[in-house]
């Protein structure tokens, strides 16, 4: 039985740097025998969370079915996840945050005292981000590092172990991801 990998492309823009890096990971994963499912934010229709908290007791979102429900099902079945997101003001794009808000019930449970309980303990994850701020300032000024920090927190509290991150800076002046960075993305698949 092959392992299942979920790749979430959190970029609302098609064909950019995040997509290029995720495609390198996807190719490598398929070559290593993973069954890969890809979700692209640009293709999703996700209503915002209303904060009703019903999902905490029901174990599912009570809003009308949309792509958040379908992505949550893929996440539950995945053995590993890769999340890619561009940097928007030192964080992930709002559309991706809305998706994670809607999938909280599929990522974390609650203990008897209301404390979070990770639902994906032992699973592994990779984080990929791109930023217009040039390297190394994208990291030093907390731009792409802010995106990684936000995604790391969500994945960590869900039980995922982060096996690697890739931060690509300076996309405004040199928009294409270099071959060296793509090889780094592909090598991370070996850690899943």
C-alpha positions in Angstrom: 0.0 0.0 0.0 1.5 3.4 -1.0 1.7 6.3 1.4 -0.6 9.2 0.8 0.8 12.8 0.5 -1.4 15.8 0.5 0.1 18.9 -1.2 -1.7 22.2 -0.4 -0.8 25.0 -2.7 -1.9 28.0 -0.7 -1.1 30.6 -3.4 -4.1 32.3 -4.9 -1.9 32.8 -8.1 -1.4 30.0 -10.6 2.0 29.0 -11.9 4.1 31.1 -9.6 7.2 30.2 -7.5 5.2 28.3 -4.9 3.6 26.2 -7.6 7.0 25.5 -9.2 8.5 24.3 -5.9 5.5 22.2 -5.0 5.6 20.6 -8.5 9.2 19.5 -7.8 8.1 17.9 -4.6 5.1 16.3 -6.2 7.3 14.8 -9.0 9.8 13.4 -6.5 7.0 12.0 -4.3 5.4 10.2 -7.2 8.8 8.8 -8.1 9.1 7.5 -4.6 5.8 5.7 -4.7 3.6 8.2 -2.9 -0.1 8.6 -3.9 -0.3 12.4 -4.2 -3.4 14.6 -3.9 -2.9 18.2 -4.8 -5.2 21.0 -3.6 -4.8 24.5 -5.1 -6.3 27.5 -3.3 -6.9 29.1 -6.6 -9.4 26.4 -7.5 -11.2 26.2 -4.1 -14.4 27.8 -2.9 -14.3 28.1 0.9 -16.7 30.1 3.0 -15.1 31.8 6.0 -15.5 30.3 9.5 -18.3 31.8 11.5 -16.7 30.9 14.9 -19.8 29.0 16.0 -17.6 26.3 17.6 -20.0 23.6 16.7 -17.2 21.6 15.1 -15.6 21.2 18.5 -18.4 19.0 19.7 -19.7 17.5 16.4 -16.3 16.7 14.9 -17.3 18.3 11.6 -18.0 21.7 10.2 -21.7 22.5 10.2 -21.5 25.1 7.3 -22.9 24.0 3.9 -20.5 21.6 2.2 -17.7 23.2 0.2 -14.0 22.6 -0.6 -13.0 23.0 3.1 -14.9 19.7 3.9 -13.3 17.9 0.9 -9.8 19.2 1.8 -10.3 18.1 5.5 -11.1 14.6 4.3 -7.9 14.5 2.2 -6.0 15.7 5.2 -7.4 13.1 7.5 -6.4 10.3 5.1 -2.9 11.7 4.3 0.3 10.2 5.8 2.2 13.4 5.2 1.4 17.0 4.1 3.3 19.7 2.1 2.0 23.2 2.5 3.2 26.0 0.2 2.3 29.6 0.6 3.6 33.0 -0.6 4.4 35.6 1.9 1.7 38.3 2.4 2.7 40.9 4.9 4.9 38.4 6.8 2.2 35.8 6.9 0.2 33.3 4.8 -2.5 34.5 2.3 -5.9 35.1 3.9 -7.5 32.4 1.7 -5.2 29.8 3.2 -5.9 31.0 6.7 -9.6 30.7 6.1 -9.1 27.1 4.9 -7.2 26.2 8.1 -9.8 28.0 10.2 -12.5 25.8 8.6 -10.5 22.6 9.0 -9.6 22.9 12.7 -11.9 20.0 13.6 -9.9 17.8 11.3 -6.6 19.0 12.7 -7.1 19.2 16.5 -9.5 17.7 19.0 -10.1 18.8 22.5 -9.3 17.0 25.8 -11.7 16.8 28.7 -10.4 20.1 30.0 -10.7 21.9 26.7 -7.0 21.6 25.9 -6.0 21.0 22.3 -5.3 17.4 21.3 -3.3 16.8 18.0 -5.0 14.5 15.5 -2.0 13.9 13.3 0.6 12.9 15.8 3.5 11.2 14.1 2.8 12.5 10.6 5.3 14.6 8.8 5.1 17.9 6.9 7.2 20.2 4.7 6.6 24.0 4.4 7.5 26.0 1.3 7.2 29.7 0.9 8.2 32.5 -1.5 8.6 36.2 -0.9 9.4 39.3 -2.9 11.8 40.6 -0.2 15.4 39.7 -1.3 17.3 37.0 0.5 18.5 37.1 3.3 16.3 40.0 4.2 13.2 37.9 3.7 14.3 35.9 6.7 16.0 38.6 8.7 13.0 41.0 8.5 10.6 38.2 9.3 8.8 38.1 6.0 9.0 34.6 4.7 10.0 33.5 8.2 6.7 34.9 9.4 4.8 32.7 6.9 6.9 29.6 8.0 6.2 30.5 11.7 2.4 30.7 11.2 2.3 27.4 9.2 4.6 25.7 11.6 2.3 26.6 14.5 -0.8 25.3 12.8 0.9 22.0 11.8 2.7 21.6 15.1 -0.5 21.9 17.2 -2.1 19.4 14.8 0.7 16.9 15.6 2.8 17.1 12.4 6.5 17.0 12.7 8.1 19.5 10.3 10.9 17.8 8.5 12.0 20.8 6.4 11.3 24.2 5.1 12.2 26.1 1.9 12.1 29.9 1.9 12.6 31.5 -1.5 13.3 35.2 -1.3 13.7 38.0 -3.9 11.0 36.9 -6.3 10.4 40.4 -7.6 13.8 40.9 -9.2 14.4 37.2 -10.1 11.0 35.6 -10.2 12.1 32.1 -11.2 13.1 29.5 -8.7 16.6 28.2 -9.4 17.5 24.5 -10.0 19.4 24.3 -6.7 16.3 25.4 -4.7 14.2 22.9 -6.7 16.6 20.1 -5.9 16.4 21.0 -2.2 12.6 20.8 -2.4 12.8 17.3 -4.0 15.4 16.1 -1.4 13.0 16.9 1.4 10.6 14.2 0.2 13.1 11.6 1.5 12.4 12.8 5.0 8.7 12.2 4.8 
